[in-house]
């Protein structure tokens, strides 16, 4: 019988105790894997914005407050600005509020110019520009709802009423776009601002955000300052930031999620450490006689240390790896939802998780090792 087999058999000597400890560790690393993945998702701006040179102009009060449509042309006249587009948040869903959609009313031509990563065939692009009620949808959205080109779909808004008195707008699917950027957003829908603006009952001639592309990306800070200075002391002052900063600010409205994640993960690990460490100490205390027997038979201290550390590390690694695998499966399932299409469990989470599991096993073994090495053979054999 080799040492690994001996460690494994000792670990499974009390199946119920092993199972309970295994589950505790599994749950802790399940939390770790999922929360770290979510934190990475949020840190990247929800996957909505990869690194880009675009600037986003929104209302200084809050990005939820609109800006006058007239600002679009005034922003376009600022020196150094190459191109401008705009969009308005629709707050849409399909059939029922649970099917929320990332949905924007945009100026089609300029928006597609500023977002070349949204790839459409020439025919679909022309159809979208031509059809007033046209909508382009990401591949993930199309797959999720089974939408096809030429299909008419009705989207509802949780914010606006249409001139028909309902919250519903009918659109024609004129394009299904792919995102040229790896992991880029394919979970949004875009439709004509003019169609939306003419048929809504409130917020007319307002836009949510103005998108700006500079002639020289190196001048972005200067242009952002110029835009905000242009509208300073007006009724609607602006805040101009990079696209990535904008989406991070959007997510920050939900609070300091990073801190919440850290607290939850920290609390889970502290609890786990205390439970597992205490249980292992009790286990080895009960096996004092067994250790004394090993010493009496001439087994060196290094052999005993390997047994103790091996059991602790094997238990921790088994629970930790299982928790991470389960988290990976849940993250994969969440990715099927278009809102979490960019959610992923990165290799760094795997490496960190397995490293922590190994460290946890080593730390929780420290006290039992210290106790085992101090066992006196005569006293130990005297214990029942």
N, C-alpha and C positions, 0 to 999 in steps of 0.2 A: 504494500500500500504506500503510494507516494504521499508527499506532504499535502498536495492540493486535495487529494481524495480524503485525507484525514481532516483537513480543514472543512471541506464540504460536508462530511458526515457529522462532524461536531456541530456545525451550524444548523443542520437539520435534525439534530437530536431531539429538539422540542419544536415540532412543526408549527404549533399555534403561535408560540412566541416569535418564531422566525417570520411567520406570515404577518403578524401585527406590525413588527418592526419594518418589514419590507413595504407594507402599505403606507406606513408613515413617511418613509423616505420617498417612495414613489409619488405620493401626493405633493410633497414639497418640491420635487424636481419637475413635476408637471406644472406647478405654479410658476416655477422659475422659467421653464422653457416658454410658456405662453406669454408671461408678462414681459420677458426680455424681448420676445418677438414683437409684441405690441409696442413696446417702447421704441424699438428700432423703426417700426412702421410710422409712429408718430414723429420721431426725430427727422424722418425723411420727408415730412410734410404730407404724410398719408399716401405717399406714392403719387400724389397728384402733380407734383412738380419736381422733375429732375433738374439738375443744374442747368440753368439757362441764362441768357443775357437779357431776358425781358424784365421790364419794370411794371409794377402794378400800382395804379393810382386809386386810392379809395378815400372815403370820407374820414377826416381826422377824428371825428367823434367816435365812430365805429365803422368797421367795414360793412356792417349790416345797414347802415344809413346810405341812401342813394346820393348820387351826384347829378346835377343838371346835365342834360344831354349836350347843352351848349359848350360844356367844358371840353368835349372831345376835340372840336375844331381848334379851340384855344391851345390845348396841349400840343396839337399837331404843328402849331406855328413856332413852338419853342426851338431855339437853335440847337442843333445836334440830334433832333428827333428824326428818325428815318421813316417810321411807320407807326400807325396807331389803329387800335381796334377797341371794341368795348363789349361788355356782356352784362347781363342782368340775371340774377339768381331766380329760378322759377319755383324752387321748392316742390319738385314734382314727385309723383308716384304713379305706379301702374295698377289700376284696378282697386287696390286697397293700400292704406298708408304703410303697411308692413313692407310693401315693395317699393321702398324709397329709391329715387334715382338722382344721380348727380346731373342736374339738368340746367342748361343755360340758354338764354336767348342771346344770340350773337349777330353781329353784322357778318354775313357768310364770307364774302370775298376777302375782306381784310383779316378776318379771323384765321382763315385757312392760310393766308400769307404769313401770318405771325406764328402759326403753329404748323410748320411743314411736316412735323413728325406724324400728324394725322393723315394717314395715307388712304387715298381713294383712287379708284380708277378714273380716267378722264371722263368717262360717261357718267359715273356717279357724281363726280364733282360738278359737271355741267348741269346735271339734273337737280342737284341741291341748290345751285345758284339760281336756277330758273324757276323752280317750284316754290311758291310763296309759303305753302304749308309743309314744305319739305323738312325732314329731320334726318340727321345722320346719327348713327348709334355705334357704340363700340362693339367689337366682336363679342366680348363677354356678355354684354347686355343682350345682344341678338341671340346668343346661345341660351342664355338664362330664360328668356321669354319665348324663344322660338320664332322670333320675328324674321320676316323675309323681305327682300327688296320689293317695292310696289305695294306692300301691305299698309293698310290704314290702321293706325293705332290711336287710341284715346288716352291722353295723359291728363292727370289731375294735378292741381296745385294746392298745396296746403296754405298758400299765402293769398293768392289772388282769385277774384271772381271774373269771369268773362262777361261780355256784354249780353250773353244769353241768360245770365243770372245763375249759371252753374259754375263749378270749378273745373270744368272739363274743356280740353282743347283737342281737336282732331288733327292728326298729322299723317303725312305720307312718308313712309320710309324710303328715302331716295339714295341712301348710302350706308354702307357698313364699313367703318374705318378700322384699320389696324394701326398700331403705334410703332413707329420705326425705332423708338428707343427701347432698349431692353428693360422689361419690367414697367414700361410706360403705361399710362392710363388708357384703358380700353373699356372703361365702365361708365362713361358719360354719354349724354345725348345733347345735341346742339340743334337749335332751330332758329328761324328768322326772327330777329328783334322786331322788325317792322310789323310782322304778323301779330306777334305777341302784344306789342305796344298799342296797336290799333284796336285790339279786342279785349284789353283789360279795362277794368273800371277804376282802378286806382294806380297811382305811381306813374302816370303817363309822362313821357318825355324825361324820364329819369333812367340813369344807368347805374349799375352796381359798382363796376370796376372798369377802369380804362387801362388797356394794355399798351405798353410803349416799347418800341424797339429803337435803340439808339444807332446812329451811324457808326459810332465807335464805342464798343462796350466798356472801354477803359474810361469813358466819360460819364458812366452811369451815375456816379455819386453827384457829379456836377449838375447833370440834367435833373436828377431827382430833387436837388435843392432848388433848382430854377422853377420847377413845376410847383413845388410847395410855396415858394416865394410869390409866385404869380397869383395864387389864390389866398394868400395870407390876409387876414382881417375881412374876408368875405363871409357871406352867410353859410357857405359850405367850404370850409378849409380842407385841404387835402393832406394825405400822408402817402408818400411815394417810397416804396421799398422794392427789393428784389422779389422775384416770384417765389423763391424758396422761403424767404422771410415772411411773405404774405401768408402762405399756407401753414407755416408754423404758428403764426399769430392766430390763424383761424382755429387751429386745434387747441391753442392755449386757452381759448374761452372756456374749455371744459375743466380748467384748473391746471395746477402743476402736476401733470400726470407722471412725469419722471420721478418726482419726489414720492408720489403715492406708490408707484411701482417699487421703488427702493425700500420703502417702509414695509410694504406687504412681504416682499421677498426676504428682507432682513428678519422680520418677525417670524416668518415660517421657518427659516433656517435656525434661528435661536431656539425655537421650540423643539425642532427636530433634534438639534444637538443635545439639548438637555434630556430629551426622552431616550434617545439612543445611547448616549453616554451613561446615563444612570442605569439603564437596563443591562448594558454590558458589564458595568462594575458589579452589579448584583449577581450576574451570571457567573463571573469569574470568582467572586467571593464564595459562591456555592460550590465551586470546583476547586477549592483550596486543596482538598485531599488528593484530587487527581493530579494537581501540579506537584504536590509532595511526592507522589508515587513516581512521576516522571523523573524528578530529581534523584530519588533514591535508586532508580534504575540506571542512572548515569547519563541521562540526557543533558546536554549542555544548555546554558541559559539562552544561547542564540536560537536553539531549537524551540524553546518555549516562547520566546519573543515572536518568532515567525508564526507560530500557531495563533497567538493572540492577535497580532496585527493582521494576519491573513484572514481570520474570521471577520474582523471588523471591516477591513477593506472590501472583502468579497460581498458582504452584506450591503455596504454602502454603494458599491459600484453596481450591483444587481438592481437595487431599488432606483438609483440615480439614472442608470441607462434606460430602465423600463419607463420611468417618468418622462424622460426626454423623448423616447420613441412615441409615447402616447401624446405628448404635446405636439410633436411633429405631425402626427396624424390629425389632430384637431385643427392645427393651423392649416393643413392641407385642405380640410373640409371647409374651413372658413373662407379659403381663397375662392371657392366656387361661387361665393356671394360677390357680386360685382363691386360692392362697397369695400371689400377687403381683398381685391384682386392683387394688390401689391404686397400683401402681408406675407412674410416669409420667415422661416427659421434659419438664420444664417449659420455658416460654419463656425463663426466665432461663438455663437450661443452653445453649440455642441461642445466645442473645445473648453469653454469656460465651465459648462455644466459638468463634464466628465472630470475636469481638473478639481472642481469643488467637491465632487463625490469622493475622489481619491483622498483629498485633504481631509474631508470629514471623517473618512474611515481611519486615517492616521491619527487625527486628533482624539477621536473617541477611544482609540486603543491605548493612548498614552497612560491614562490612569490605571487600567487593568494591567498593563505591562509592568508599571512601577510596583503594583501590588503583588503580581506574580513573582517578580524577582526577589521580593522581600520574604517570600514564604519560607519558613523554617521547616525542614524535612520532618523532624520529630514532632513539632507542634502540628504540622499539617496532617501527618498520619494519625494523630490523636483525635482529629475532628471526624465526626460521624457524618 
